[in-house]
Amino acid sequence: MTNTSELAKHFPDEVVTHSHVRYLAGDIALITLDNGHDHTRPNTFGPGGLAELEAAIDEIQARSPAVRAIAITGKPFIFAVGADLSGVGALSSRDEALAIARSGHHVFAKLKNTSIPTFAFVNNGATMGGGLEVALHCDYRTLSSGAAAISFPECFLGLVPGWGGTQLLPHLIGADKAVKVIIENALNQNKMLRATEAFELGIADVMFEPADFLERSLGWAAGVLRGDIVVERPEIDRGQAWDDALARGKAVVDGRVHGAAPAPYRALDLLKLAKTASFEEGTAAEDEALADLIGTDELRAGLYSFDLVQKRAKRPVGAPDRSLARPVTKVGIVGAGLMASQLALLFARRLLVPVVMTDIDQARVDKGVSYVHSEIDKLLAKKRVSPDTANRLKALVTGSLTKDAFADADFVIEAVFEEISVKKQVFAEVEAVVPAETVLATNTSSLSITEMASELKHPERVVGFHFFNPVAVLPLLEIVRAAKTDDATLATAFAVGKQLKKSSVLVADAPAFVVNRVLTRFMGEIMKAVDEGTPIEVADRATEPLGLPMSPMLLMQLVGPAIALHVSETLHGAFPARFHVSSNLKKLVEAGKSSFYTWETGTQQVDPAVAALLEVGDTVLTEDAVRDRALGAVADEIRIMLDEKVVAQAQDIDLCLILGAGWPFHLGGITPALDRLGVSEKVTGRRFLAPGVASMP
């Protein structure tokens, strides 16, 4: 047994994953991982869980007569999601971090080194991090087609797969595929593999349906033991292809974090080592990497982000009692443009209720409905939905030229032009035909919802329901309470948000709410530097040391210069002293340009046609000066937002930026980064978070 007592003191809240052993006919010992909770609490490996797994393996190996095979599986609906991270932040020394790394390797290696054939039966639900690593230590793997979340999230959090993942995976599926799973997917907002994808990559040897997964896995294992089934795996190219994969991985990491986060670079080093090192040498290097990374601010920020996404996002602060929510059996959408059509698809897929779109002419209505149907056809082609489901979804989405179609709708959302008079007119027309309790929601990105509802008979049923583009991808939903929004309306909005599988944050009715307000202040300082004379390339490079997902100018291109200009003008109108409206951004919009850059030569460069439009001053700032000014402005704005109670706490602003703007986990959102850099205290006189939260004390 490993000595885990010293480590256990740092994990006082560990929910121990037990390792239950059954001896089955055919002399197979089956270990079932089960922490005693339902599927909402996944299996994890802390010191207690590792000790139990080791004891189970030791018991099996000592059995006489010897078993023919060892198999490991998870409780119903889950395999395992890896290390228990609850105590990692409390580890007080590098030696303790090294000990937790070595303990995982010590236990898992018993599965790899035993002379008894080992099998992992990866059942439904999630298999992540150390859960995937324990499966990789086995000789063979079966996979349930119901497994829906397979990943190595470590680089996303600020760690590396440190219990054998970087050494085992590339030798199983090849270096390039390993780079995809360990680095590329992790840095792509922790992208998960579905079962079919994992199987096609070669992570599992065979895949079975969920209904009789365990029985078929046992039968398959028996066939392997008898020699009736021979598992053949492709030969792995350990030559130039391995080096090419690492070079591609380096380009991905540089493009994502620009050197600002150490974890993915350490993962690349470990993958490089795996090409030539023995397994023992490679896992020793993993131990050292984990020991180094566990003490970093990036990991603490990553764990802070993880806690926000996994806990705070699921229990929104300030949300009314769920019992107040009213049922939604039909949805109306005013508008049939791209955003409205994306919303129609989302509501139909998640709520499975009729959705009707309206617009000003038949051509627009038809285009919106056709878009939804074509997207459903794409899902069908990718086998994401069955033919029956596709037909059912198409039947749910219809169009109408009149708002009378909303007469029996319980929830109507508008997605029309961002002009307050237009939206007020739309709501007046809708109110005339819907019941008094129908929720009226607006997807406005910056306008006052209180003003939008001011002339209605029932302003209490109006609520902000602000999505982020692309609607299907970004998980944030800003739910905005206007001055007269009542609790029943708000509770219904939160219930619908949950059904849509969005993470909802309660926001006060303040200009541009949270994400757009912070980003617009940030972008305003960048554009102000350009207007004053700083070259576009210099201003754009200023944020690279932060490791943001994209540069300011590319973000503006994604959002759309016209939208960025509109939001900046709205906020300038509300707070003229703080929000800059760029004259050069106006010129870009007036010229019909979508970006300051062009890629016509094959490389990114400032568009000469745009450069000719610009009128700039003669003040040239350095990258550091631009970054300092932008971050100072953001710190100032966040302090004002908190004082104004736009959200309950700084954590809500961080959650919004992580989920709505792709702000990196390794920054912990924005406020931990501002604290860590000393900007918070310099600008506002105090930190946003307590010392030790998301950074070293």
N, C-alpha and C positions, 0 to 999 in steps of 0.2 A: 504493500500500500504506500502511496505517496503521502508525505506529511502535509496535510492541507489545513491543519488546525490554525496555524498562524495566518494563512491567507483568509480563512473563513471569517476572522474577526472584521475584515473589511466588507463582508457581504452579509450583514446582519439580517437583511430583508430577503435573502435568497429563497426563492420558492424552489425547493430541491426537486430536480427531475430524477425520479426513481428508475431503476433498471430492473424490471420484473423478468425473471427467467422461467420459461416453460420448456419442458423436454417433450418433444412431439414424436409421434410415430415416424420411423425412418431415421431415428437418432439425430434429429436436428434440434439444437438448442436455440430457442427464439428469445431474444432480449427485446422487451417492449419498453420504450421510453415514455414515461407518463408522470407529469408533475401533479396529478391529482385534481387539476382544474378542467373546466370545459375548454372547448377549442378557442375561446377568446384569450386564453392565457397560454402562449406557446411554450413548448419545451425549450429550456436553455441549459447551458453547462456552466455552473459556478463550481467552487471548490467542493461543495457537497455532492453535486451531481456527478462530477468527475470521479469522486471517491466511490460512489455507488456503481458507476459503470465499470471501474477497475475491479471492484469486488465481484461483480457479476462475471466478468471475463475470467478472473482467477478461479472462481467456483467452477465454471464450465471446464476450464483446462485441467482442473484437478480431478474431475469426475472419472470414475472407473466403472465400467468400461468407457473408453473415450467416445465422445460424440463424433458423428461423421461431418458435421458442419455447424457453424455459428451464424445465425442470422440476426439482424437488428432492424427494428421497425419502430414507428411512432404510434402514439395513441390515435384514436380515430380523428380524422380531419387535419392532422399535423404530423410532420416528422420531427424536425428541430430547427430552431433559428439561430443556433450558435451560442457564443459565450454570453454569460450573464454580465451585462455591462453595468449593473447597478452599483458595484463597488469599485469599478475601475478608477473613477475620479478620486476615490479616497486612498488609493495606494500612495504611500508616503515616500517611497524610495525606488530607485532604479532596480535594486535587488529584488524588491517585492514584485515589480513588474516582470522581471526576468523569471521569477519563480512561477507566476501564473502562466507565462508562456510555456515554460518547460513542463508544467504539470499536464497541460493539454496534449503536448507531444508525447509525453510518457505514456499516458493512458491510451490514446488513439493508436500508438505504434504497436500496442499489444494485438490489435486486430490485424495489422499488416504483417507482423513477424510470426504469428502463430503458424504452426504446421497444419492446423485444421483449416479447410476452406471456409472463407467468410463471404457472407452475402448481405447487402443492404437492400431492404424492401422499402423504397421511398414512396410513402403513401400520400394521400391527398394533402392539400393545403400548402404550407410554406416549408421550404428547405433552404436555409440561408447560412452563410458564414461557416461556423463550426459544425453546423448540421450537415452541410454539404461536404465538409472535410472528413467527418467521421464516415460518411458513405464512400468517399474516395479511398479511404484506407482499406476498404473491403476488396476482395478479389473480384466480386461480381455485383452488379446493381440492376434491380428491376425498378420500374417507375410507373406510378399510376398516371393515367391520362388526366386525372382530376387535379394533379399537382399544378398550382397556378402561380407560384411565386418562388422561383429558383434563382439564387443570386449569390454573389460575393459582394456585400455592401461595404466592405471595410474601407476601401479608398474613399468612398463617399463620406465616411465618418471621420477619417483622419488616421486610419490604421492600415494594415496589410492583412491579407489572409495568412494568419500566423501559426496555424496548427496543421501545416502540411500542404495547404492549397496551392501555393506558388510552385511547389516542387512536384506535386502529383498531377495536377491538371494538365500542364503542357505536355507531359509524357503520355497522357491518355488521349487528348484530342488535338494536339499540335500547338505550337507556340502562338500562331496567329489567332486561333480560336480562343486560346487562354487569355491573350491580350484583350480580346473582345469582352469576355466574361468578367475578368478581374479588374480591368481598367476602363475600357470604353463604356460598358454598360453602367459601371459604378459612377462615372463622371457625367453620365447622361441622366441626371436626376434619379440615380439608383434604378435603372431600368431592370425589370424582372424578366426572366425567361419563362414562357409557358412550357408545359410538359413536352409538347411536340417539338418545340425549338431545342430544348435540352437533349431530347432523344436524337434529333437530327445532328446535333453537334457531336454526339458520341459519348455523352456523359453517362448514359445508361445503356445496358446491353439489350434490354427488351422492355416493351411498354404494354401494360394491361389496363382494361377498363376498371373503374372504381368498384363496381358492384361485387365482384368476386376477386378483387386484387390479391388479397393475402393467400387465398386458396390457390390461385394460379401461380403466384410467386413461389409458393412451397412446391408445387408440382414441377415448375420449371427448374428449381434448384435440385430437386430429386433427379431430374433428367440430366443435369450437368454432372451430378455425383456418379450416376450410373455410366456416364460416357455417351448417353444417347444424344446429348446436345453439346456441341463444340462451339465455344465462343471465339469468334475471330475478330481481331481488331486491326485497323489499318496501321501500317508501318509509319512511324513518325520521322519526318525529315529533320535531322539534327544538324543540318549544314547551313547553307546560305539562307534558306527559308526561315530558319530560326532568327537569324540576324535581321532579316528584312522585317519580320514581325515586330521585333524590338524597336526598329527604326520607326515603323508606323506607330507603335505605341507611344514613342517619345514625341512624335508630331501631335498626336491626340492630346497628350498631357500638356505640352507647351501651349497648344491652342486653347485648352480649357482653363488652366490655372496660372500660366505664365510664370512658373517658378514659385508661386506664392504658397503652395501647400506641399509639404515634404512627402506625404504618404505615397502618392502614385509614383514618384520617382524611386522610392525605396522598393516598391513592388516591381518596377522595371529591373532594378538591380538584382532582385531575387530571381526573377524569371531568366535573366541572363546567366546567373549562377547555376540555375537548374540544368542548363545545357550540358555542363561538364562535371558538376559536383556530384558526389555521392548523396544519397538521401539524408544521411546523418549530417553531412557538412551543410546541406541546404537547410535542414530544419534548425540547426544551430544558428545559422544566419538569420532565419526567421525569428528565433528567440531574441537575438540582439536588436533586430529591427523593431519588434514589439516593445522591448524595454525602452528603446529610445523614443518611440512615438507616444507611448502611454503618458509620458511626462510633458507633452507639448500643449501649448495653448490651442493648437488646431484641433487636437482630439477633444479637449474640454468644450470647445465651441461646437464640435460635431455632436458630442453627446447632448449638449444643451439643445441643439437644433432637433436632434432625434427625439428628445423628451417633449419638445413643443409639438412636433408632428404626430407623435404617437399618443400623447396624453391630452395636452391642452386643446389641440384641434378637435378631439373627440368629445370634449366637454366644454363647449364654448362659454366663456365667462359672460354672465349677464343674460343668457338666454332664458326666457320664461319657462315655466313648468310645461313639460311636453303634453300633459293632459289637456291643455288649452287648445292644442292644434286641431283644426277642422280637417275632415277628409277632402282630398282633391280627386275628383273622378273625371274631370275634363279640364283641359288647358287651352287658353286662347293666346295667340301671339299676334300683336299688331306689328305688321311689317313682314316682308318676305325676302329681304335682302340676305346677304351672306351670314351676318350675325344671327338674324332671326331664323334662318334655315338651320344653322348649327344648333340653335336652341331647340327647335322643333324636333330634330333628330335625338338630342339628348333627353328631352322630356318623354318622347315616345319610348325610347329604349329602357329608360330607368323606371318610369312610372307605369308604363304599359296601359295608358289611358288615351282616349281620343285627343288629338291635338289639331287645332284648326288655325290656319294663318290667314290674315287679311292684308290687302294692299290696295293701292289706288286704281290699278287696272288689272285686267285678266292676264296680260303678258307677265307682269311681275309675280302674280300669284302662281301661275303655271311654272315659272322659272324656279320659284322657291320650293314647290312640291317636287319638281323634277330633281332638284339638287338632293333633297332628302332621299328620294327613291334611288338615285344613282349611288349615294353613299352606302345605302343598305345593300345594293348589289355588290359593292366592293367588299363589304363585310362577308357577304355570302361567298364570293370568290376566294376569300382568304380563309374560309371555313370558320369564321368567327361566329356565325349564326347558321342555323339550319334552314333549309328551304321553307319549311312551315313557319318558322319564326320570321323570316324575311317577308313572307306574304302578309303575315299578321301585322308587322310593323308598318308596312306600306299602307295597309288598310286603315291604320290609326291616324295617319297624317293626311289632312285634306286642306283645301283652300276655299276662301269665300271673298266676294267683293264687298259684303256688308258685315257690319259688326253685330247684326242680329244673330249670327252664328255663335256668339258668345253668351246667348241668353241663359244657357244652362251650365256655363263654365264656373268652376270654383276658384280658378286662379288665372288671371290674365296678365301677361307681361308685355310691355311695349319695348320695341327695339327700332325706333325711328330716328330721324335726323336730330342731332344734338342742338336743338333750339327750344328754349323754354316755352315759347308761345305754341309751338307745334305740339309739344308733349302735353301741355295743359288742354289743348283742344282735343287731343286723342283721348285723354282720360275723361273729359266731359262727355264725349260721344260714347265711350264704353260704359260709363256710369248710368247712362240713360237706358241701357238694355240689360244690365246684369242685376242679379239679386243684391240686396244690401250687404250681405256678408261675403261677397266675392272679393278675394284679395286682388288688389291692383298693384302690380310690381313694375318697377322701372329698371332698365339696365343702363341708366345714365352713368357716365364715367366721372362727371364733375359738377352737374347742375344741382341746385337746391331742390330736394324732394319735398320739403315743407312748402316751398312756393308752388311746386307742381300740384300739390294737393289743396292749396289754399281756397280755391273757389268751388270745391266739390261739396256735395251734401254729406258725404261720409269720408272725411279726410283721415279718419282713424284706420281705414283699411288700406292705406297706401304705404308701401315699403320699398326701400331700395334693395335691388337684387343684382349686384354688379359682378358679372362674370369677366374672365380674362381670356384673351385670345391667344392660341386656339382653344375654344371652349372644351373640346374633348380631351385636351391634354393637361392644361393648368388646373390644379385642384382647388384653388381659392375661390371662395364666394364671399364678397363683402356684403353683409346684410345690414342695411342702414335704417336706423329708427328716426323717423321724422318727428316733428314736434308733437303731433297728435296720434301717431301710430299706437294702436292698442296692443295689449299683450296677446290676445287671440291671433291677431294678424301676424305678429312677430313669431309666435310659437308655430304657426302654420308655415311661415317662411323657413324657419329652421328645420322643421320636419321635412319639407320638400327638398331643402338643400341636402339633408342626409340621404333621402331617397335617390337623389341625383349623384350620390357618392362624392359630394364636394365637402371640403373642410370650410366651415362657416365661421366668420369672425364678426362679432357685433361692433358696429361703428356708428358714431354720432353723425348727424346730418351737418357735416362741415365741408367746405369746398374741396372737391376732388378726393374726399375720404382719406384713405391711407396710402396705398401704393402709388397712385398717380401724384399725390401731393409730395411725397418724399422724392420720387424720381424726377418730378418737374423742377423742384428746387435744385436738385443735384445737376440735372441737365441744363438748367438755366445758368448756373455758374460756368459750366463748360462752354456754352454758347456765348456767354458774356466775354470770356477770355478770347474766343475767336473774333467776336465783334471788335474787341479792343486792339487786335493785331497779332495774337498768338496763332501760328500756323495750325490748320486743321489737324494735320498729322500729329503735332506735338500735343495739342489738347486731347486728342483721341487716345494717345498712348499714356496719358497721365494716370489712368486708373489701372494699368496693367499689374502693378505690384499687389493690388488687392485680390487678383485672381477671379475677377467677375466673369460670368459666362460669356459676355460679349462686350465690345467696346461701346462707348456712348453713341458714336455715330452709327454703328451697326444696329444698336438698340432703337435709335430713332428711325432707321430704315424699316425695321420690323414693325414698329408701332404705326408708322406712317407719318411723314412730316406734317401733313394737314391736321391730323389728330393731335400731334405734339404741340403744334402752334395753337390750336383751339384751347387745349387744356392750360397752356401757359397764359393765354389771354384771359381765361376765366379766373385763374388764380391771381394774375396781376390786377384784375378788377377788384378782387377781394382784398388782396394784400400788396398794394403797389410798391411798397418799399422793399419787399423781400423777393418778389418774383419778376425776373427779367424776361421781357419779350424781345427776342432777337430779330433785328431788322433783316439780317441775312437769312434767317429761317423763313421769314416772310417772302423774301425774294425766291428762295428755293421752291416754295409752294406755288407762288405765282407763275413760275416758269414750268410748272408741271413735273418737276424732277422728284424722284423718289429717294434719292441718296446724294450725299456729297461726293461719293466715290463712283468710279467706273472700273470694270474688270475687262474692258475690251482688249487690252494688251496681254491678258492672261494673268496679270498681277493687279493687286489693289492699288489704285492711285486716285488722287483728287481729280474729279471730272473737270477737264479744261473749260467746258462750257459753264460749269458752276463757278469755277474760280474767277471767270470773267465777270460774273454777276456781283461778286462780293465787294462790299465797301467796308474796309477795316481801318482801325486806328494804328498807332505806331508803338503801342505797349506790348512787348513780347515777353510772356511769362515762360518760365521753365516748367517741365512736367511736374516737378515736385511742388512748385508754387500753385499750379492749377489744381492738383490733387488736394493740397492743403486747404485751398479756398473752398473747393467743392465739399469736402468732408466737414469743414467748419460750418458751412451753411446748412448741411443736413443735420448736424448735431443741434444747431440752433432751432431748426424747424421741428425736430422731434421733441425737444423740450417744450416748445410752445404747444404742440399737439397734446402732449401729456398734461400740461397745465390746463388746457382747454377741455380735457377729458374726452377727446375724440375716440380713444379706446381706454380700456381699464388700466393697462400697464404696458411697459416697454416690451414685454414678451409678446404682446399682440402685434406690435409693429414688426418685430422680427419674424413672427409667424407669417404675416401678410407678405413680407418681402421674399421669404423662402418659397412660399407656395404660389405667389402671384407674379413674382418677377424672376424666379430662378436664382435668387441670391444664394451663394454657395454655403453648404453646410459648414465648411471649415472656417467661415467667418462667424457663424452663429447668428445669421441675419445681419443686422447692421449695428445695433447698440453694443454688443460685445466687442466688435471691431473698433468702434469709436472709443470705448473704454480702454481697450488694450493699447491703442495708439496714443492715448493721452489727450485726444481731441475733446472728449466730453468735458473733462475738468477745465481744460484751457478755455473753451468757449462758454460753457454753462456754469462752471464752478463746482460741478459734482458729477459723479458717475451715474450711469443709467441703472446699472445692476450692482448688487453687493459684491465686494471683493471675493474672488474664488468662484463666482458663478460665470461659467463659460471662459474663464481665463485663470491663470495662476494667481493666488492671493498676493 
